[in-house]
Amino acid sequence: MNTVFGKTQKKDKSKTCIWKKSIFFDLPYWSDLDIRHCIDVMHVEKNVCDSVIGTLLNIQGKMKDGLNTRQDLADIGIQSQLHPRFDGKKIYLPLACHTLSRKEKISFCQCLRQVKVPQGYSSNIKSLMQLKELKLVGLKSHDCHVLMQQLLVVAIRDILPNKVRLAITCLCFFFNAICSKVLDPVKFDDLENEATIVLCQLEMYFPPAFFDIMVHLIVHLVREIKCCGPIYLRWMYPVERYMKILKGYTKNLHRLEASIVERYIAEEAIEFCSEYIEKAKPIGLPESCHDDKVG
């Protein structure tokens, strides 16, 4: 084996193809698979939620509308009313239909700040809201899940034009429908058509930069439900929660695997022994905080 380290040869960019076929297609069974890549709905929903909220509130780094996006519209030659304009001193970006005024942003943020949910339902949304900067900070995957399926529809009920609000509401209802534990196979075709219609409606109001690969994956979610079953049986929430537990096992950063194995075996041994001890409480089972209050 002859190994050459470093960049010794310059690649000819004119002959380089940007499209590369996956090596998995060399496998004899790969072309016959119905599902080649299992889409993680948890991260799709989180990224779509970040894009929607970031675009509505103009959160730096998460919004999909800006000077570069407007210049792309000018290069493509579409939506001339949104092209950037120069008034002699500075560049002016015309208001889009999804642009919120400061009053509307305050109404949106105050609505989420006043939300009260049951214990364990979600994070404290009030702690994630910053009224001075008018933005949400530190959203986790489950927070985006709750926002996308319940709270976002309530927060935009008195802002945005009717057609834009209806498109976002239909998107939230779509995620709520596909994440249900009980699904009717007869409605799969309607859900698949609804996903296409919702994306077409969003394309009428949001800039092209909004539609990245995560937004595109919405089209394939219903097809995966047909082949693989309900989403709640195969999304990443249980895996992520258990990774948090394993992360808590690591006390020696130089021996991560050994630290996890040692604490895992200790917990298993204690839990096994506790079954033979009277009046012992099992490890890892949650206890209700209301047992002592109910009399």
DOTIFI-238893 format. One record per residue (C-alpha): residue in three letters; x, y, z. Coordinates in pm, whole numbers, plus 50000, padded with zeros to 5 digits. Example, Ala and Ser with C-alpha at 12.3 -4.5 7.8 and 13.67 -1.06 7.14 Angstrom:
ALA512304955050780;SER513674989450714;
//
This chain:
MET500005000050000;ASN501475033049888;THR500225061550106;VAL500955097450005;PHE500295123850270;GLY499485159950195;LYS498085177249889;THR500585168549619;GLN498375171249313;LYS495995198449205;LYS492605187349085;ASP491305199148752;LYS488025216248846;SER486825215848485;LYS486765177748486;THR485395173548837;CYS481775162248859;ILE479835175949156;TRP477425146449152;LYS478795115049314;LYS476885082349314;SER476625064749646;ILE478795033849690;PHE475745015949831;PHE474425011949476;ASP477184986249422;LEU475344962949661;PRO473174937549475;TYR470084943749691;TRP470294981849718;SER468244989549406;ASP465394967449531;LEU465014984149873;ASP461795003649924;ILE463365025050199;ARG467055032550145;HIS467385060750397;CYS465125062550704;ILE464295099250757;ASP464475111351116;VAL461245130851166;MET462455145851494;HIS465245165651328;VAL463145173851022;GLU460475188951245;LYS463075207951449;ASN464775223051144;VAL461465232650983;CYS460345249051308;ASP463635268151336;SER463275280250977;VAL459675291851025;ILE460245309651358;GLY463625323451249;THR462115337950931;LEU459095352851107;LEU461135369051387;ASN464215377051174;ILE466495358151411;GLN470115362851303;GLY471565330751166;LYS468205312951138;MET466175335350910;LYS465825325550546;ASP465225360850420;GLY467915387250376;LEU469975406750127;ASN471505376149964;THR468085359949931;ARG466625391149769;GLN469565393149529;ASP468875356949432;LEU465325367049344;ALA466735394249119;ASP469135369748952;ILE466365344648894;GLY464025371848769;ILE461005364448991;GLN459005385049243;SER460215418749122;GLN458375436449406;LEU460825420949655;HIS464075429449477;PRO466525450749684;ARG466405487749611;PHE469075514249648;ASP467855549049748;GLY471215566149706;LYS472455560550063;LYS471615524950162;ILE470025493450032;TYR466355489350116;LEU464565455750131;PRO460815458150056;LEU458495441950306;ALA457335406650221;CYS453995391050314;HIS455695370750591;THR457475401050740;LEU456265409651088;SER456175444651230;ARG457615451251573;LYS454105452051720;GLU453315418251568;LYS456595403651694;ILE455815415752045;SER452345400152022;PHE453875367251903;CYS456475366452180;GLN454075376652456;CYS451635349452352;LEU454325322752386;ARG455605338252707;GLN452185335252873;VAL451695298752781;LYS451345275153077;VAL451605237753020;PRO451335207353254;GLN454425194353428;GLY456565173453195;TYR454685185152885;SER457555206452752;SER460245230452864;ASN459305263253023;ILE458745283952709;LYS458855315652920;SER462515309253003;LEU463355305252633;MET461765338052528;GLN463755370552519;LEU461415400052488;LYS464185425752444;GLU465675408852139;LEU462285393852037;LYS463605358951976;LEU463565323352107;VAL466855309652239;GLY467865274452333;LEU465055254952167;LYS465475217452202;SER464015191451968;HIS461005184552189;ASP460355221852233;CYS460175225451855;HIS457885194851849;VAL455435211552090;LEU455695245251916;MET455125230551572;GLN452125209551668;GLN450255230651925;LEU451655264552023;LEU452685280251691;VAL449125278851558;VAL447915298251863;ALA450745323851850;ILE450055334551488;ARG446265335351512;ASP446055373751511;ILE449095382151295;LEU450175376350934;PRO447895377750627;ASN445185351250610;LYS446775330950328;VAL450205329750494;ARG448695320750830;LEU446605293450666;ALA449685278150497;ILE451655276850823;THR448635263051009;CYS448215235350750;LEU451905226850791;CYS451445223551167;PHE448345202151123;PHE450245179650883;PHE452995172751139;ASN450345167051404;ALA448565141651183;ILE451615120951085;CYS452965119651442;SER449755104751581;LYS449905070551743;VAL446805059051552;LEU446785063351173;ASP444135054250918;PRO445735038350607;VAL442845051050396;LYS443965087050459;PHE447605081950355;ASP447025093749999;ASP445225124850124;LEU448065132650364;GLU450635128350088;ASN448705151849861;GLU448285176450147;ALA452065177650203;THR452595186949838;ILE449885213549846;VAL451235229050166;LEU454755231750022;CYS453365247549705;GLN451485272949917;LEU454615280950117;GLU456555286149792;MET454115314049705;TYR454905333950022;PHE458385324050142;PRO461695329849957;PRO463445301249770;ALA466185300150038;PHE463555287750284;PHE463235254750096;ASP466365235850191;ILE466705198050199;MET464905195050535;VAL461775211950402;HIS461915189750093;LEU461975158150306;ILE458385165350416;VAL457235151150082;HIS458665116550165;LEU457365112850521;VAL453985097650437;ARG455575072350201;GLU457835060650482;ILE454815056650710;LYS453285033450451;CYS456425011850442;CYS457755013950799;GLY454755020851019;PRO453975049151266;ILE456625075351326;TYR456625073451706;LEU458065038151690;ARG461215048351502;TRP462065084551573;MET465075095451773;TYR463515107352099;PRO464125074852297;VAL467675072752159;GLU468445108752248;ARG467065104452600;TYR469145073552661;MET472225091052524;LYS471645117352792;ILE471685089453054;LEU474905074852916;LYS476435109452906;GLY475765112253279;TYR477705079953336;THR480955094953206;LYS482935107053508;ASN486385100253367;LEU486875118853040;HIS490025098952959;ARG488165065652984;LEU484705072752848;GLU483705037452749;ALA485015021753069;SER483225047553279;ILE479905040353104;VAL480315002553132;GLU481235003953501;ARG478285025153605;TYR475875005753383;ILE476904972453538;ALA476644987253887;GLU473124999653822;GLU472054966353675;ALA473474947553977;ILE471764970354229;GLU468454968154044;PHE468704930054037;CYS469464928054409;SER466664952154497;GLU464104926954372;TYR465004904254666;ILE464884931654930;GLU461544939655085;LYS460314975755072;ALA463054985154826;LYS462315010054553;PRO463445000654199;ILE466065022554032;GLY465115043053733;LEU461335043053777;PRO459835078053810;GLU457755086254115;SER454765109154110;CYS455175141354309;HIS451435141154386;ASP451265108354581;ASP451905124654916;LYS449465152954850;VAL446505130654771;GLY444925118055092;
//
